[in-house]
Each structure stands twice: as structure tokens, then as C-alpha cells.
Amino acid sequence: MLQRITAGHLERLSEQQKQKLRSWWVPQEGEYIFFSGQEEMIYYLSGVEKRRSLPLLSIGLMMAYVAQQGHTLTVDSVCEEWVVRLSGFEAKASELCDALWDVMISIL
């Protein structure tokens, strides 16, 4: 099971969506980021260039973002497929991380 998004997920974002994600994101030590074309872990917060980095969000961080935006999220598993519902939007994927990312894109 994927625990976080990858650089490939971030490629689906527009520049405006990337800026919105950066404005919400508060870097933490131990998180993974995408910086200078590669995935890295944050070891020291002083080394993070937030304006040039993007977070590789975990399942928990994606759920927290959805909640902070005032949305109610439901998550179900049906026939080996994850179904994530948001008012007026539904995402399905074999990986929970992928379905949550689809929801994130719809909010961003």
C-alpha cells in the first residue's frame, strides 16, 4: 500500500495548484519532499526551500487538508478498490493514496 504520493502525482498539478499546496504546507522534519528533480527527506527544517519544494503528502496529511478545507470525507473499500467521496465528487483507485490524491486535486 502506498503511504504517500510520489513525484509523478505532483506532475498533474497546475502552477496555481502547486502554489496553493505550498501556502498550506508547513514543512516538518521526517517528511518527504520533491526538490530539484528528486525525492528527499527533510532532515533539518533550515535546509528546506519551501518556494522551490513540494510536499510528498502522506495519506494522513491529505485527509487533514481535506478536513481543514471544511469538507467531509468518506472512505470505503469495495471489491479491492478504494472509494473516496466528497460532496459532489467521487474517486476510485486500487490504492487509497491515489484516490485521496484525486480528491486533493479537485479541492486545490
GUTIVO-878232 format. One record per residue: residue number from 1; x, y, z of N, C-alpha, C in turn. Coordinates in Angstrom, 1 decimal, padded with zeros to 4 digits. Example, Ala and Ser with C-alpha at 12.3 -4.5 7.8 and 13.67 -1.06 7.14 Angstrom:
BEGIN
<r 1,<013.2,-005.7,007.8>,<012.3,-004.5,007.8>,<013.2,-003.3,007.8>>
<r 2,<012.8,-002.2,007.1>,<013.7,-001.1,007.1>,<012.9,000.0,007.9>>
REM end
This chain:
BEGIN
<r 1,<000.8,-001.2,000.0>,<000.0,000.0,000.0>,<000.9,001.2,000.0>>
<r 2,<000.6,002.1,-000.9>,<001.3,003.4,-001.0>,<001.0,004.2,000.3>>
<r 3,<002.0,004.8,000.9>,<001.8,005.6,002.1>,<001.8,007.1,001.8>>
<r 4,<002.4,007.5,000.7>,<002.4,008.9,000.3>,<002.5,009.0,-001.2>>
<r 5,<002.2,010.2,-001.7>,<002.3,010.5,-003.1>,<003.7,010.5,-003.6>>
<r 6,<003.9,010.4,-004.9>,<005.3,010.5,-005.5>,<005.4,011.7,-006.4>>
<r 7,<006.6,011.9,-006.9>,<006.8,013.0,-007.9>,<005.8,012.9,-009.0>>
<r 8,<005.5,011.7,-009.5>,<004.6,011.5,-010.6>,<003.2,012.1,-010.3>>
<r 9,<002.7,012.0,-009.1>,<001.5,012.6,-008.7>,<001.5,014.1,-008.8>>
<r 10,<002.6,014.7,-008.4>,<002.7,016.2,-008.5>,<002.7,016.7,-009.9>>
<r 11,<003.1,015.9,-010.9>,<003.1,016.4,-012.3>,<001.7,016.7,-012.8>>
<r 12,<000.7,016.2,-012.1>,<-000.7,016.5,-012.5>,<-001.2,017.9,-012.1>>
<r 13,<-000.4,018.6,-011.3>,<-000.9,019.9,-010.7>,<-000.5,021.0,-011.7>>
<r 14,<-001.4,022.0,-011.7>,<-001.1,023.3,-012.4>,<-000.2,024.1,-011.5>>
<r 15,<000.4,025.2,-012.0>,<001.2,026.1,-011.2>,<000.4,026.7,-010.1>>
<r 16,<-000.8,027.0,-010.4>,<-001.7,027.6,-009.4>,<-002.0,026.6,-008.3>>
<r 17,<-002.2,025.4,-008.6>,<-002.5,024.3,-007.6>,<-001.2,024.1,-006.7>>
<r 18,<000.0,024.1,-007.4>,<001.2,024.0,-006.6>,<001.4,025.1,-005.6>>
<r 19,<001.1,026.3,-006.0>,<001.2,027.5,-005.1>,<000.2,027.3,-004.0>>
<r 20,<-001.0,026.9,-004.2>,<-002.0,026.7,-003.2>,<-001.5,025.6,-002.2>>
<r 21,<-000.9,024.6,-002.7>,<-000.4,023.5,-001.8>,<000.7,024.0,-001.0>>
<r 22,<001.7,024.8,-001.6>,<002.8,025.3,-000.8>,<002.3,026.3,000.3>>
<r 23,<001.3,027.1,000.0>,<000.8,028.0,001.0>,<000.2,027.3,002.2>>
<r 24,<-000.4,026.2,002.0>,<-001.0,025.4,003.1>,<000.1,024.6,003.9>>
<r 25,<001.1,024.1,003.2>,<002.0,023.2,003.8>,<003.0,023.8,004.8>>
<r 26,<003.1,023.1,005.9>,<004.1,023.5,006.9>,<005.1,022.4,007.0>>
<r 27,<006.3,022.6,006.5>,<007.3,021.5,006.5>,<007.6,021.0,007.9>>
<r 28,<007.8,019.7,008.0>,<008.2,019.1,009.3>,<009.4,018.1,009.0>>
<r 29,<010.2,018.0,010.0>,<011.3,017.1,009.9>,<010.8,015.6,009.7>>
<r 30,<011.4,014.9,008.9>,<010.9,013.5,008.6>,<010.0,013.3,007.5>>
<r 31,<009.5,014.5,007.0>,<008.6,014.4,005.8>,<009.4,014.3,004.5>>
<r 32,<008.7,013.8,003.5>,<009.4,013.7,002.2>,<008.9,014.8,001.3>>
<r 33,<009.9,015.3,000.5>,<009.6,016.4,-000.4>,<010.1,016.1,-001.8>>
<r 34,<009.7,016.9,-002.7>,<010.2,016.8,-004.1>,<010.9,018.2,-004.3>>
<r 35,<012.3,018.1,-004.5>,<013.1,019.3,-004.7>,<014.2,019.0,-005.7>>
<r 36,<014.4,019.9,-006.6>,<015.4,019.8,-007.6>,<015.4,018.5,-008.4>>
<r 37,<014.2,018.1,-008.8>,<014.0,016.9,-009.6>,<014.2,015.5,-008.9>>
<r 38,<014.2,015.6,-007.5>,<014.3,014.3,-006.8>,<013.5,014.3,-005.5>>
<r 39,<013.2,013.1,-005.0>,<012.5,013.0,-003.8>,<013.6,012.9,-002.6>>
<r 40,<013.3,013.7,-001.6>,<014.2,013.8,-000.4>,<013.5,013.8,000.8>>
<r 41,<014.1,013.4,001.9>,<013.5,013.5,003.3>,<014.1,014.8,003.9>>
<r 42,<013.2,015.5,004.7>,<013.6,016.7,005.4>,<014.3,016.2,006.7>>
<r 43,<015.6,016.5,006.8>,<016.3,016.2,008.0>,<016.4,017.4,008.9>>
<r 44,<016.6,018.6,008.3>,<016.7,019.9,009.0>,<015.8,020.9,008.4>>
<r 45,<014.9,021.5,009.2>,<014.0,022.5,008.6>,<014.7,023.7,008.0>>
<r 46,<015.8,024.0,008.5>,<016.6,025.2,008.0>,<017.0,024.9,006.5>>
<r 47,<017.1,023.7,006.1>,<017.5,023.4,004.7>,<016.4,023.3,003.7>>
<r 48,<015.2,023.6,004.1>,<014.0,023.5,003.2>,<013.8,024.8,002.5>>
<r 49,<013.8,024.7,001.2>,<013.4,025.9,000.4>,<012.0,025.7,-000.1>>
<r 50,<011.1,026.2,000.8>,<009.6,025.9,000.6>,<009.1,026.4,-000.8>>
<r 51,<009.6,027.6,-001.3>,<009.2,028.1,-002.5>,<009.6,027.3,-003.7>>
<r 52,<010.6,026.4,-003.5>,<011.0,025.5,-004.6>,<010.8,024.0,-004.4>>
<r 53,<010.1,023.7,-003.3>,<009.9,022.3,-002.9>,<008.4,022.1,-002.9>>
<r 54,<008.0,020.8,-003.0>,<006.6,020.4,-002.9>,<006.6,019.2,-001.9>>
<r 55,<005.5,019.2,-001.1>,<005.4,018.0,-000.2>,<005.0,016.8,-000.9>>
<r 56,<005.5,015.6,-000.5>,<005.1,014.3,-000.9>,<004.1,013.8,000.2>>
<r 57,<002.9,014.3,000.1>,<001.9,014.1,001.2>,<001.6,012.6,001.5>>
<r 58,<001.5,012.4,002.8>,<001.1,011.1,003.3>,<-000.5,011.0,003.2>>
<r 59,<-001.0,009.8,003.4>,<-002.4,009.6,003.5>,<-003.0,010.5,004.6>>
<r 60,<-002.4,010.6,005.7>,<-002.9,011.4,006.8>,<-002.9,012.8,006.6>>
<r 61,<-001.8,013.4,005.9>,<-001.8,014.8,005.6>,<-002.8,015.1,004.5>>
<r 62,<-003.1,014.3,003.6>,<-004.2,014.5,002.6>,<-005.5,014.6,003.3>>
<r 63,<-005.8,013.7,004.2>,<-007.0,013.7,005.0>,<-007.1,015.0,005.9>>
<r 64,<-006.0,015.4,006.5>,<-006.0,016.6,007.3>,<-006.3,017.8,006.4>>
<r 65,<-005.8,017.9,005.2>,<-006.0,019.0,004.3>,<-007.5,019.1,004.0>>
<r 66,<-008.1,018.0,003.6>,<-009.5,017.9,003.2>,<-010.3,018.4,004.4>>
<r 67,<-010.1,018.0,005.6>,<-010.8,018.4,006.8>,<-010.6,019.9,007.0>>
<r 68,<-009.4,020.4,006.9>,<-009.1,021.8,007.2>,<-009.8,022.7,006.2>>
<r 69,<-010.1,022.2,005.0>,<-010.8,023.0,004.0>,<-012.4,022.9,004.2>>
<r 70,<-012.8,022.2,005.3>,<-014.2,022.2,005.6>,<-015.0,021.1,004.9>>
<r 71,<-014.4,020.2,004.3>,<-015.0,019.1,003.6>,<-015.2,017.9,004.5>>
<r 72,<-016.3,017.1,004.3>,<-016.5,015.8,004.9>,<-016.1,014.7,003.9>>
<r 73,<-015.3,013.8,004.4>,<-014.7,012.8,003.5>,<-015.2,011.4,004.0>>
<r 74,<-015.6,010.6,003.1>,<-015.9,009.2,003.4>,<-015.0,008.3,002.6>>
<r 75,<-014.6,007.2,003.3>,<-013.6,006.3,002.6>,<-014.2,004.9,002.8>>
<r 76,<-014.3,004.2,001.7>,<-014.8,002.8,001.7>,<-013.9,001.9,000.9>>
<r 77,<-013.9,000.7,001.2>,<-013.2,-000.3,000.4>,<-014.2,-001.3,-000.2>>
<r 78,<-014.3,-001.3,-001.5>,<-015.3,-002.2,-002.2>,<-014.6,-003.0,-003.3>>
<r 79,<-014.7,-004.3,-003.1>,<-014.1,-005.2,-004.1>,<-012.7,-004.9,-004.5>>
<r 80,<-011.8,-004.7,-003.5>,<-010.4,-004.4,-003.6>,<-010.1,-003.1,-004.3>>
<r 81,<-011.1,-002.2,-004.2>,<-010.9,-000.8,-004.7>,<-011.3,000.2,-003.6>>
<r 82,<-010.6,001.2,-003.5>,<-010.9,002.3,-002.6>,<-011.8,003.3,-003.2>>
<r 83,<-012.8,003.7,-002.5>,<-013.8,004.7,-003.0>,<-013.8,005.8,-001.9>>
<r 84,<-013.4,007.0,-002.4>,<-013.3,008.2,-001.5>,<-014.3,009.2,-002.1>>
<r 85,<-015.2,009.6,-001.2>,<-016.3,010.5,-001.6>,<-016.2,011.8,-000.8>>
<r 86,<-016.5,012.9,-001.6>,<-016.5,014.2,-001.1>,<-017.8,014.8,-001.6>>
<r 87,<-018.4,015.7,-001.0>,<-019.7,016.2,-001.5>,<-019.6,016.6,-003.0>>
<r 88,<-020.3,015.9,-003.9>,<-020.3,016.1,-005.3>,<-019.1,015.5,-006.0>>
<r 89,<-018.2,014.8,-005.4>,<-017.1,014.2,-006.1>,<-016.8,012.8,-005.5>>
<r 90,<-016.4,011.9,-006.4>,<-016.1,010.5,-006.0>,<-014.8,010.1,-006.8>>
<r 91,<-013.9,009.5,-006.0>,<-012.7,009.0,-006.6>,<-012.5,007.5,-006.3>>
<r 92,<-012.1,006.7,-007.3>,<-011.9,005.3,-007.1>,<-010.5,004.9,-007.6>>
<r 93,<-009.8,004.0,-006.8>,<-008.5,003.6,-007.2>,<-008.1,002.3,-006.4>>
<r 94,<-007.2,001.6,-006.9>,<-006.8,000.4,-006.2>,<-005.9,000.7,-005.0>>
<r 95,<-005.3,001.9,-005.0>,<-004.5,002.4,-003.9>,<-005.3,003.6,-003.2>>
<r 96,<-005.4,003.6,-001.9>,<-006.1,004.7,-001.2>,<-005.4,006.0,-001.4>>
<r 97,<-004.1,006.0,-001.5>,<-003.3,007.2,-001.7>,<-003.7,007.8,-003.1>>
<r 98,<-003.9,007.0,-004.1>,<-004.3,007.5,-005.4>,<-005.7,008.2,-005.4>>
<r 99,<-006.6,007.5,-004.7>,<-008.0,008.0,-004.6>,<-008.0,009.3,-003.9>>
<r 100,<-007.2,009.4,-002.8>,<-007.2,010.6,-002.0>,<-006.5,011.8,-002.8>>
<r 101,<-005.5,011.4,-003.6>,<-004.9,012.4,-004.4>,<-005.8,013.0,-005.4>>
<r 102,<-006.7,012.2,-006.0>,<-007.7,012.7,-006.9>,<-008.6,013.7,-006.2>>
<r 103,<-009.0,013.4,-005.0>,<-009.8,014.3,-004.2>,<-009.0,015.6,-003.9>>
<r 104,<-007.7,015.5,-003.6>,<-006.9,016.7,-003.3>,<-006.9,017.6,-004.6>>
<r 105,<-006.7,017.0,-005.7>,<-006.6,017.8,-007.0>,<-008.0,018.5,-007.2>>
<r 106,<-009.1,017.9,-006.8>,<-010.4,018.5,-007.0>,<-010.6,019.7,-006.1>>
<r 107,<-009.9,019.7,-004.9>,<-010.0,020.8,-004.0>,<-009.0,021.9,-004.3>>
<r 108,<-007.8,021.5,-004.7>,<-006.8,022.5,-005.0>,<-007.2,023.4,-006.2>>
REM end
